[in-house]
Each structure stands twice: as C-alpha cells, then as structure tokens.
C-alpha cells in the first residue's frame, strides 16, 4: 500500500452530538477508506507509486485522462484535511494573528461564518466549502466534487465536506444546520491558525 488511510484524530464518538459516531463510521470507515483503496489500485505499477498526494493532485488537476487518479487522490487529501478541521472542543473564537487576519479580510468572525455558510449552501450538488489564503488574502470558496484549492494555487486553511454523505444521517437535507453546527461547535481554530502560519 503506497497510501495509508490516516487514523482519525479523535474517537468516532468524539464529535457527538453535533456529528454522530454513526456518520463518522460510514464517512471515515467506508467513504474515505474506499478513496484510499481506489487510489492504491490506480497508482500500482505507475510513476505515481512514490509520489506524494500533493504531487499527484497538482500534476493531474485539469487533465481529463487522469480524472480518476485526481478524484481519488484529492478525496483522500480532502477528507484527511476535513477530519483535522474539526475537534471535540472546537468552535468559539479564533485568537491572535488568525483573529486579526479574519477581522482584516472579513470584518469579523461572524461575517466569516456567514460567508462560509453562503458558499457551502451555494455549492449545487456535491463538493466542499473552504477557507483559503490566496496572495495573502483570506477568502471563502467552494469546489465541485473532488476539486480542491491546491489545484488552484490557493492554500487551504479549513474545509467543510458538503457532499450529502457528510451530513444526511444527522441533518437529512438541512445542509445549513450542519454547517452552522460545525462552525459553532467543531471548527478547530488551532488547526486553521497552523495552516495560516505555514502558508505565510
Ligand atoms: Mn465525504
């Protein structure tokens, strides 16, 4: 196996009641795992066997002939990043440099939450909502299916999976309630801050 499924950063029950163990058991144990399994099948015996995920994502983005490889590599990366974007003691307010940058580029943490919610709800069909930094500016974007900011010269700071499998068991069709719960109770601001520091 070239690409191992990274362990979850917390137990499956840790995000309850906002994100159930049942959802995590399917989302991590079936969906995320299956992307990793497919990726290993696709890279076996190719030049990509020794590549990093990031190298595969950047080198195959936009290449129609490599779509399967891009989709599975990006989905492995996106999900690992999504799990790390949440924590059992999450939510609340960012502090320090991150808080200053949010204030500078969005006006306030509430305005950032509104922008991220809007971009998550506007994503028609399956995809991801992201907080990214591009050319020194924080912004919210959404991507379709497996697409991700690495493929567009942006650095990801946090993400919310808005594929239906991410929230349907807990929130049914209420994507907006799911996004609100992540932002209020689960977002890992320390992780966001470390990504911003690494991108600067
Ligand atoms: Mn997912």
py3Dmol code that shows the C-alpha trace and the ligand (Angstrom):
import py3Dmol

protein = """\
ATOM      1  CA  UNK A   1       0.000   0.000   0.000  1.00  0.00           C
ATOM      2  CA  UNK A   2       1.508   3.298  -1.075  1.00  0.00           C
ATOM      3  CA  UNK A   3      -1.149   5.442   0.592  1.00  0.00           C
ATOM      4  CA  UNK A   4      -2.321   4.561   4.096  1.00  0.00           C
ATOM      5  CA  UNK A   5      -5.659   5.806   5.413  1.00  0.00           C
ATOM      6  CA  UNK A   6      -4.550   8.207   8.189  1.00  0.00           C
ATOM      7  CA  UNK A   7      -6.071   7.452  11.609  1.00  0.00           C
ATOM      8  CA  UNK A   8      -8.920   9.708  12.771  1.00  0.00           C
ATOM      9  CA  UNK A   9      -7.549  12.432  15.109  1.00  0.00           C
ATOM     10  CA  UNK A  10     -10.218  11.521  17.752  1.00  0.00           C
ATOM     11  CA  UNK A  11     -12.545   8.603  18.603  1.00  0.00           C
ATOM     12  CA  UNK A  12     -15.639   8.147  16.404  1.00  0.00           C
ATOM     13  CA  UNK A  13     -17.906   9.304  19.257  1.00  0.00           C
ATOM     14  CA  UNK A  14     -15.871  12.471  19.990  1.00  0.00           C
ATOM     15  CA  UNK A  15     -17.885  14.954  17.908  1.00  0.00           C
ATOM     16  CA  UNK A  16     -21.301  13.977  19.273  1.00  0.00           C
ATOM     17  CA  UNK A  17     -23.957  15.306  19.465  1.00  0.00           C
ATOM     18  CA  UNK A  18     -23.069  17.580  16.552  1.00  0.00           C
ATOM     19  CA  UNK A  19     -21.606  14.879  14.328  1.00  0.00           C
ATOM     20  CA  UNK A  20     -22.571  11.319  15.170  1.00  0.00           C
ATOM     21  CA  UNK A  21     -20.417   8.218  15.537  1.00  0.00           C
ATOM     22  CA  UNK A  22     -22.721   6.568  13.021  1.00  0.00           C
ATOM     23  CA  UNK A  23     -21.954   9.218  10.400  1.00  0.00           C
ATOM     24  CA  UNK A  24     -18.214   9.002  11.106  1.00  0.00           C
ATOM     25  CA  UNK A  25     -18.255   5.203  10.921  1.00  0.00           C
ATOM     26  CA  UNK A  26     -19.649   5.385   7.359  1.00  0.00           C
ATOM     27  CA  UNK A  27     -17.924   8.580   6.285  1.00  0.00           C
ATOM     28  CA  UNK A  28     -14.439   7.644   7.501  1.00  0.00           C
ATOM     29  CA  UNK A  29     -14.741   3.858   7.591  1.00  0.00           C
ATOM     30  CA  UNK A  30     -16.405   3.448   4.179  1.00  0.00           C
ATOM     31  CA  UNK A  31     -16.150   6.603   2.034  1.00  0.00           C
ATOM     32  CA  UNK A  32     -12.689   7.864   2.998  1.00  0.00           C
ATOM     33  CA  UNK A  33     -11.273   4.338   3.141  1.00  0.00           C
ATOM     34  CA  UNK A  34     -12.671   3.489  -0.282  1.00  0.00           C
ATOM     35  CA  UNK A  35     -10.977   6.543  -1.871  1.00  0.00           C
ATOM     36  CA  UNK A  36      -7.650   5.364  -0.400  1.00  0.00           C
ATOM     37  CA  UNK A  37      -8.201   1.805  -1.638  1.00  0.00           C
ATOM     38  CA  UNK A  38      -9.060   3.018  -5.163  1.00  0.00           C
ATOM     39  CA  UNK A  39      -6.071   5.365  -5.181  1.00  0.00           C
ATOM     40  CA  UNK A  40      -3.721   2.490  -4.328  1.00  0.00           C
ATOM     41  CA  UNK A  41      -5.202   0.415  -7.152  1.00  0.00           C
ATOM     42  CA  UNK A  42      -4.758   3.298  -9.615  1.00  0.00           C
ATOM     43  CA  UNK A  43      -1.116   4.092  -8.730  1.00  0.00           C
ATOM     44  CA  UNK A  44       0.065   0.465  -8.554  1.00  0.00           C
ATOM     45  CA  UNK A  45       2.887  -0.038 -11.033  1.00  0.00           C
ATOM     46  CA  UNK A  46       2.865   3.610 -12.205  1.00  0.00           C
ATOM     47  CA  UNK A  47       5.246   6.541 -11.721  1.00  0.00           C
ATOM     48  CA  UNK A  48       2.861   7.839  -9.034  1.00  0.00           C
ATOM     49  CA  UNK A  49       3.529   4.957  -6.645  1.00  0.00           C
ATOM     50  CA  UNK A  50       6.211   7.031  -4.917  1.00  0.00           C
ATOM     51  CA  UNK A  51       4.579  10.464  -5.352  1.00  0.00           C
ATOM     52  CA  UNK A  52       3.040  12.411  -2.504  1.00  0.00           C
ATOM     53  CA  UNK A  53      -0.706  13.084  -2.555  1.00  0.00           C
ATOM     54  CA  UNK A  54       0.000  16.771  -3.174  1.00  0.00           C
ATOM     55  CA  UNK A  55       2.235  15.933  -6.175  1.00  0.00           C
ATOM     56  CA  UNK A  56      -0.485  13.748  -7.689  1.00  0.00           C
ATOM     57  CA  UNK A  57      -3.165  16.404  -7.122  1.00  0.00           C
ATOM     58  CA  UNK A  58      -1.093  19.209  -8.687  1.00  0.00           C
ATOM     59  CA  UNK A  59       0.175  17.132 -11.619  1.00  0.00           C
ATOM     60  CA  UNK A  60      -3.190  15.630 -12.615  1.00  0.00           C
ATOM     61  CA  UNK A  61      -5.541  18.598 -11.988  1.00  0.00           C
ATOM     62  CA  UNK A  62      -7.482  19.512 -15.118  1.00  0.00           C
ATOM     63  CA  UNK A  63      -6.130  16.509 -17.082  1.00  0.00           C
ATOM     64  CA  UNK A  64      -9.189  14.668 -18.389  1.00  0.00           C
ATOM     65  CA  UNK A  65      -7.176  11.470 -18.972  1.00  0.00           C
ATOM     66  CA  UNK A  66      -6.136  11.427 -15.279  1.00  0.00           C
ATOM     67  CA  UNK A  67      -9.541  12.242 -13.819  1.00  0.00           C
ATOM     68  CA  UNK A  68      -9.897   9.013 -11.807  1.00  0.00           C
ATOM     69  CA  UNK A  69      -6.471   9.455 -10.271  1.00  0.00           C
ATOM     70  CA  UNK A  70      -7.105  13.130  -9.455  1.00  0.00           C
ATOM     71  CA  UNK A  71     -10.534  12.439  -7.945  1.00  0.00           C
ATOM     72  CA  UNK A  72      -9.339   9.679  -5.615  1.00  0.00           C
ATOM     73  CA  UNK A  73      -6.097  11.427  -4.586  1.00  0.00           C
ATOM     74  CA  UNK A  74      -7.938  14.688  -3.911  1.00  0.00           C
ATOM     75  CA  UNK A  75     -10.713  12.937  -1.979  1.00  0.00           C
ATOM     76  CA  UNK A  76      -8.150  11.200   0.260  1.00  0.00           C
ATOM     77  CA  UNK A  77      -6.463  14.565   0.907  1.00  0.00           C
ATOM     78  CA  UNK A  78      -9.752  16.487   1.345  1.00  0.00           C
ATOM     79  CA  UNK A  79     -11.153  14.047   3.897  1.00  0.00           C
ATOM     80  CA  UNK A  80      -7.949  13.892   5.952  1.00  0.00           C
ATOM     81  CA  UNK A  81      -7.995  17.705   5.988  1.00  0.00           C
ATOM     82  CA  UNK A  82     -11.714  17.766   6.894  1.00  0.00           C
ATOM     83  CA  UNK A  83     -11.235  15.493   9.943  1.00  0.00           C
ATOM     84  CA  UNK A  84      -8.411  17.714  11.137  1.00  0.00           C
ATOM     85  CA  UNK A  85     -10.545  20.853  10.605  1.00  0.00           C
ATOM     86  CA  UNK A  86     -12.764  19.670  13.478  1.00  0.00           C
ATOM     87  CA  UNK A  87     -12.098  18.900  17.141  1.00  0.00           C
ATOM     88  CA  UNK A  88     -14.314  17.901  20.103  1.00  0.00           C
ATOM     89  CA  UNK A  89     -13.534  21.196  21.874  1.00  0.00           C
ATOM     90  CA  UNK A  90     -13.981  23.247  18.728  1.00  0.00           C
ATOM     91  CA  UNK A  91     -15.931  26.320  17.776  1.00  0.00           C
ATOM     92  CA  UNK A  92     -15.755  29.514  19.756  1.00  0.00           C
ATOM     93  CA  UNK A  93     -13.463  32.284  18.612  1.00  0.00           C
ATOM     94  CA  UNK A  94     -10.079  32.333  16.922  1.00  0.00           C
ATOM     95  CA  UNK A  95      -7.327  34.349  18.584  1.00  0.00           C
ATOM     96  CA  UNK A  96      -4.018  36.063  17.855  1.00  0.00           C
ATOM     97  CA  UNK A  97      -2.753  36.540  14.301  1.00  0.00           C
ATOM     98  CA  UNK A  98      -5.611  34.453  12.835  1.00  0.00           C
ATOM     99  CA  UNK A  99      -8.247  36.618  14.529  1.00  0.00           C
ATOM    100  CA  UNK A 100      -6.542  39.771  13.220  1.00  0.00           C
ATOM    101  CA  UNK A 101      -6.404  38.433   9.659  1.00  0.00           C
ATOM    102  CA  UNK A 102     -10.091  37.410   9.796  1.00  0.00           C
ATOM    103  CA  UNK A 103     -11.029  40.874  11.022  1.00  0.00           C
ATOM    104  CA  UNK A 104      -8.935  42.472   8.288  1.00  0.00           C
ATOM    105  CA  UNK A 105     -10.377  40.405   5.427  1.00  0.00           C
ATOM    106  CA  UNK A 106     -13.958  39.683   6.603  1.00  0.00           C
ATOM    107  CA  UNK A 107     -14.665  42.319   9.265  1.00  0.00           C
ATOM    108  CA  UNK A 108     -15.421  39.772  11.995  1.00  0.00           C
ATOM    109  CA  UNK A 109     -15.627  36.046  12.787  1.00  0.00           C
ATOM    110  CA  UNK A 110     -19.423  36.269  12.400  1.00  0.00           C
ATOM    111  CA  UNK A 111     -19.011  37.684   8.897  1.00  0.00           C
ATOM    112  CA  UNK A 112     -16.589  34.894   8.040  1.00  0.00           C
ATOM    113  CA  UNK A 113     -19.139  32.340   9.297  1.00  0.00           C
ATOM    114  CA  UNK A 114     -21.846  33.957   7.158  1.00  0.00           C
ATOM    115  CA  UNK A 115     -19.602  33.912   4.080  1.00  0.00           C
ATOM    116  CA  UNK A 116     -18.582  30.295   4.629  1.00  0.00           C
ATOM    117  CA  UNK A 117     -22.215  29.253   5.156  1.00  0.00           C
ATOM    118  CA  UNK A 118     -23.263  31.056   1.976  1.00  0.00           C
ATOM    119  CA  UNK A 119     -20.525  29.402  -0.094  1.00  0.00           C
ATOM    120  CA  UNK A 120     -21.402  25.969   1.398  1.00  0.00           C
ATOM    121  CA  UNK A 121     -25.112  26.378   0.602  1.00  0.00           C
ATOM    122  CA  UNK A 122     -24.456  27.794  -2.880  1.00  0.00           C
ATOM    123  CA  UNK A 123     -22.468  24.687  -3.876  1.00  0.00           C
ATOM    124  CA  UNK A 124     -25.033  22.918  -6.091  1.00  0.00           C
ATOM    125  CA  UNK A 125     -24.631  19.159  -5.697  1.00  0.00           C
ATOM    126  CA  UNK A 126     -21.528  17.597  -4.170  1.00  0.00           C
ATOM    127  CA  UNK A 127     -18.414  19.422  -3.107  1.00  0.00           C
ATOM    128  CA  UNK A 128     -16.539  21.298  -0.423  1.00  0.00           C
ATOM    129  CA  UNK A 129     -16.596  24.706   1.284  1.00  0.00           C
ATOM    130  CA  UNK A 130     -13.171  26.121   2.156  1.00  0.00           C
ATOM    131  CA  UNK A 131     -11.434  28.933   3.933  1.00  0.00           C
ATOM    132  CA  UNK A 132      -8.282  29.572   1.914  1.00  0.00           C
ATOM    133  CA  UNK A 133      -5.483  32.111   1.661  1.00  0.00           C
ATOM    134  CA  UNK A 134      -4.548  33.355  -1.791  1.00  0.00           C
ATOM    135  CA  UNK A 135      -1.941  36.056  -2.452  1.00  0.00           C
ATOM    136  CA  UNK A 136      -2.032  36.982   1.235  1.00  0.00           C
ATOM    137  CA  UNK A 137      -5.827  37.382   1.422  1.00  0.00           C
ATOM    138  CA  UNK A 138      -8.220  35.088   3.282  1.00  0.00           C
ATOM    139  CA  UNK A 139     -11.278  34.104   1.246  1.00  0.00           C
ATOM    140  CA  UNK A 140     -14.074  31.549   1.153  1.00  0.00           C
ATOM    141  CA  UNK A 141     -14.514  29.333  -1.894  1.00  0.00           C
ATOM    142  CA  UNK A 142     -16.387  26.187  -2.798  1.00  0.00           C
ATOM    143  CA  UNK A 143     -15.267  23.378  -5.082  1.00  0.00           C
ATOM    144  CA  UNK A 144     -17.175  20.779  -7.089  1.00  0.00           C
ATOM    145  CA  UNK A 145     -16.863  17.059  -6.330  1.00  0.00           C
ATOM    146  CA  UNK A 146     -13.214  16.259  -5.503  1.00  0.00           C
ATOM    147  CA  UNK A 147     -11.701  19.563  -6.635  1.00  0.00           C
ATOM    148  CA  UNK A 148      -9.569  21.363  -4.056  1.00  0.00           C
ATOM    149  CA  UNK A 149      -7.625  24.613  -3.517  1.00  0.00           C
ATOM    150  CA  UNK A 150      -4.193  23.036  -4.141  1.00  0.00           C
ATOM    151  CA  UNK A 151      -5.223  22.684  -7.767  1.00  0.00           C
ATOM    152  CA  UNK A 152      -5.850  26.449  -7.963  1.00  0.00           C
ATOM    153  CA  UNK A 153      -2.752  27.917  -6.329  1.00  0.00           C
ATOM    154  CA  UNK A 154      -4.537  28.523  -3.026  1.00  0.00           C
ATOM    155  CA  UNK A 155      -3.562  27.289   0.456  1.00  0.00           C
ATOM    156  CA  UNK A 156      -6.364  25.568   2.353  1.00  0.00           C
ATOM    157  CA  UNK A 157      -6.958  26.701   5.950  1.00  0.00           C
ATOM    158  CA  UNK A 158     -10.079  24.635   6.765  1.00  0.00           C
ATOM    159  CA  UNK A 159     -12.844  22.786   4.977  1.00  0.00           C
ATOM    160  CA  UNK A 160     -16.411  21.511   5.372  1.00  0.00           C
ATOM    161  CA  UNK A 161     -17.475  18.478   3.337  1.00  0.00           C
ATOM    162  CA  UNK A 162     -20.841  19.297   1.748  1.00  0.00           C
ATOM    163  CA  UNK A 163     -21.411  16.022  -0.070  1.00  0.00           C
ATOM    164  CA  UNK A 164     -24.735  14.603   1.188  1.00  0.00           C
ATOM    165  CA  UNK A 165     -22.925  11.599   2.718  1.00  0.00           C
ATOM    166  CA  UNK A 166     -21.245  14.055   5.102  1.00  0.00           C
ATOM    167  CA  UNK A 167     -24.465  15.145   6.810  1.00  0.00           C
ATOM    168  CA  UNK A 168     -27.518  13.221   5.634  1.00  0.00           C
ATOM    169  CA  UNK A 169     -27.710  10.733   8.533  1.00  0.00           C
ATOM    170  CA  UNK A 170     -27.561  13.556  11.108  1.00  0.00           C
ATOM    171  CA  UNK A 171     -29.177  16.515   9.317  1.00  0.00           C
ATOM    172  CA  UNK A 172     -31.049  14.985   6.318  1.00  0.00           C
ATOM    173  CA  UNK A 173     -31.485  17.808   3.777  1.00  0.00           C
ATOM    174  CA  UNK A 174     -30.571  20.599   6.242  1.00  0.00           C
ATOM    175  CA  UNK A 175     -27.089  21.444   4.975  1.00  0.00           C
ATOM    176  CA  UNK A 176     -27.298  24.907   6.534  1.00  0.00           C
ATOM    177  CA  UNK A 177     -27.877  23.437  10.042  1.00  0.00           C
ATOM    178  CA  UNK A 178     -24.932  21.070   9.593  1.00  0.00           C
ATOM    179  CA  UNK A 179     -22.621  23.913   8.527  1.00  0.00           C
ATOM    180  CA  UNK A 180     -23.808  26.021  11.476  1.00  0.00           C
ATOM    181  CA  UNK A 181     -23.053  23.148  13.899  1.00  0.00           C
ATOM    182  CA  UNK A 182     -19.545  22.712  12.504  1.00  0.00           C
ATOM    183  CA  UNK A 183     -18.823  26.438  12.772  1.00  0.00           C
ATOM    184  CA  UNK A 184     -20.330  26.860  16.240  1.00  0.00           C
ATOM    185  CA  UNK A 185     -19.129  23.679  17.928  1.00  0.00           C
ATOM    186  CA  UNK A 186     -16.459  21.802  15.967  1.00  0.00           C
ATOM    187  CA  UNK A 187     -14.125  24.036  13.954  1.00  0.00           C
ATOM    188  CA  UNK A 188     -10.524  23.597  15.098  1.00  0.00           C
ATOM    189  CA  UNK A 189      -9.161  27.165  15.115  1.00  0.00           C
ATOM    190  CA  UNK A 190      -5.707  25.960  16.223  1.00  0.00           C
ATOM    191  CA  UNK A 191      -5.509  23.861  13.051  1.00  0.00           C
ATOM    192  CA  UNK A 192      -6.637  26.849  10.947  1.00  0.00           C
ATOM    193  CA  UNK A 193      -4.009  29.060  12.614  1.00  0.00           C
ATOM    194  CA  UNK A 194      -1.236  26.495  11.990  1.00  0.00           C
ATOM    195  CA  UNK A 195      -2.216  26.286   8.317  1.00  0.00           C
ATOM    196  CA  UNK A 196      -2.151  30.077   8.019  1.00  0.00           C
ATOM    197  CA  UNK A 197       1.297  30.207   9.650  1.00  0.00           C
ATOM    198  CA  UNK A 198       2.577  27.504   7.286  1.00  0.00           C
ATOM    199  CA  UNK A 199       1.187  29.359   4.245  1.00  0.00           C
ATOM    200  CA  UNK A 200       2.790  32.713   5.142  1.00  0.00           C
TER     201      UNK A 200
END
"""
ligand_1 = """\
1
LIG
Mn -17.036 12.994 2.288
"""
view = py3Dmol.view(width=600, height=400)
view.addModel(protein, "pdb")
view.setStyle({"model": 0}, {"cartoon": {"style": "trace"}})
view.addModel(ligand_1, "xyz")
view.setStyle({"model": 1}, {"stick": {}})
view.zoomTo()
view.show()
